[in-house]
Amino acid sequence: MNEKLRGRLSDKIISEMVACSKTKRVTDGLGMYLELSPSGGKWWRFKYRFHGKEKRISLGTYPDTGLAEARGKLAMARLLLRSGMDPSEAQKSNKYVLTDMQ
């Protein structure tokens, strides 16, 4: 992937993020973002469109799923989209689909 289109986040930036009063989204690019909850949780999400519907899937939680791993899962999800498959449905039918293909 083109580095200019992604890579706005770094491990240092992520580790310094703190919870705020409302859910906050910090984008990394290409539809992936880190969602911070008021309780301090951090979830990787991928927001995309499939057949005209907006959808999103979880790519894991931080720090269990690091930035590099989340980007790898994003690449697999985008590959599924390009091949005409819905990453959400693929994830439901095989829990490990985004990691097995790496």
Buried (B, 14 or more C-beta within 10 A) or exposed (E): EEEEEBBEBEEEEBEEBEBEEEEBEBBBBBBBBBBBEEEEEBBBBBBBEBEEEEBBBBBBBBEEBBBEBBBBBBBBBBEBBEEEBBBBBBBEEEEEBBBEBE
